[in-house]
Amino acid sequence: MLITTTSTCFLLKLLLSIFLPSPATSQTCFDGSGHQDQWLLLHPTVGISAMHMQLLHDNKVLIFDRTDFGRSRLSLPTGSPCRNDPADTVLQYDCTAHSALYDIASNTFRPLMILTDTWCSSGSLLPDGTLLQTGGYNDGDHVVRTFSPCSGDQCDWVEYPGYLLERRWYATNQILPDGSVIILGGRRQFSYEFYPRKPRTFFLNFLQETRDSDENNLYPFLHLLPDGNLFVFANTRAISLDYKRNRVVREFARIPDGFPRNYPSSGSSVLLPIDENGPIKVEIMICGGAPAGAFSEAVVGRFVRASSTCGRLKVTDENPIWVMEEMPMARVMSDMVLLPTGDVLIINGAGTGTAGWEKGRDPVTRPVIYRPGREENSRFSVMCPSPKARLYHSTAVLLPDGRVLIGGSNPHVFYNFTGVEYPTDLSLEAYLPPYLSADYQPLRSVVVMNGDGALGYKQPFSFSLSSSKFVNLGDLSVRIVAPSFTTHSFGMNQRMVVLQIRFVIAGIGSYTVSVAGPSTPEIAPPGYYMMFVVNQGIPGTAVWVKLQ
């Protein structure tokens, strides 16, 4: 077993003006080492349950649910046309919203109009910062939708019915080096296609081979590799796919314990940070899941224990093998979020059962922080519990200030707030990792951009850095993080690259830092990234850069 940190918690009510313009309910924990983490309730309700979330480069977060469960608790603006959808199976004329835009700075939100059904859909940011949102259910399964940030409150969804060549429900998206997007898999779909659209789809037998009686190959885990191929994980198996030639380049060993990791067994996966300061090493990490047959067992009311293992696979090794570790607790339906420090936050989920309506039990409210650079047996730390259960259809995304935004949890066919063990949750919370503790304030550096934030491949990029503490080059790192499209326990397109520092020049009260842009678009596809400066292990607030 790995060593864990035990936290003692107490409740506080306070005003955190550094983050919020208004008071919020707070819970803070201190562990035996004096570290502190914290939960904040941002809104008791935003009117919809956050099945899907996407951070945008204007510091707003798109939140949306499915559209086919009836009325939400968020009304469309007065005077705006109501949703009129003859294909909806529950409510054809609907004056409530099923999407919202959350403003981080003001802690406010506004309703958005989305027409076609986005249930279990997928997404990816395009290089210009537009969200490409694909597929769903019923009248939404062939639809492409876009949302582009704009000034004011005029931005809304644009929908393109019939754009997809195949039905894409429980598919996965990944942005590619040329700025296009691959859309892979889906329920009973053993193929992939592209945006912009190509004339045909491409059959992938691997997806058919990995489908079992519980369909544990939905929402495949996709990660773009620096050699330009795609790492694809489904059920218990993984391959490297040359998507240009529709050819499996390599099949990796099965994950050793044989637990399915994709929906509905719903583990999670991250690509660990890629460091440009040396030979490129690429490592995939997959945690949690459920035993084979767990979904069928839950159907008849038997909720089996989830997986408690994580597997790491260094795909750049000549003969990659899975290295397995034991988490402090079993977990299914958790989210894995890359923190600016390069650590992995494992949050949300259940201890027994699987994903699906009424199929999970025993909420796991304690996040775990995994520190991949530490010695084995000291990598996991158990953190402060949330007062809320976040089960099926919950989400988590990293924000530029280093907090993690948490929403969702609706394990029911409809919104259900009474008479059930786990009511539908419409709230938004923020989780504050220990690096946001007030004790670390002097180490949080402030970045001042010297230009428009345009970052070029292999090109020098300079900025000013102010810090009340002396900055030592050896204690400094600069990291760019691609914001993920998060749904169903997987952050699509989540990616961190540690940039090469060229030099640091000390000035009066500030420093000039020069870094080199990423080597290739295979290491970091074009688009908007959060750039964090980490000083002695403590990140400051990110600034947005555009890699082009």
ABEGO torsion letter per residue (X at the ends): XBBBBBBBBBBBBBBBAAABABBBBBBBBBBAAGBBBBBBBABABAGBBBABBBBBAAGBBBBBBBAAAEBBABBBBBGBBBBBBAABAABABBABBABBBBBAAAGBBBBBBBABBABGBBBBBBAAGBBBBBEEBEAAAABBBBBBBBBEAABBBBBBBGABABBBBGBBBBBBAAGBBBBBEEBGBBBBBBOBBBABBBBBAAAAAABBAAGAABGBBBBBBAAGBBBBBBGABBBBBBAAAGBBABBBBBBAAGBBABOAAGBBBBBBBBBABEBBBBBBBBBEEBBBGAAAAAAAGBBBBBBABBBBBBAABABBBBBBBBBABBBBGBBBBBBAAGBBBBBEEBABEBBEBGABBGBBABBBBBBAABBBGAABBBBBBBABBBBBGBBBBBBAAGBBBBBEGBABABBBABGBABBBBABBBBBBBAAABAAAAAABBBBBBABAGBBBBGBBBBBBBBBABBBBAAABBBBBBBBBBBBGGBBBGBBBBBBBBABBBBBBGBBBBBBBBBABAAABBBEBBBBBBBBGGBBBBBBBBBBX
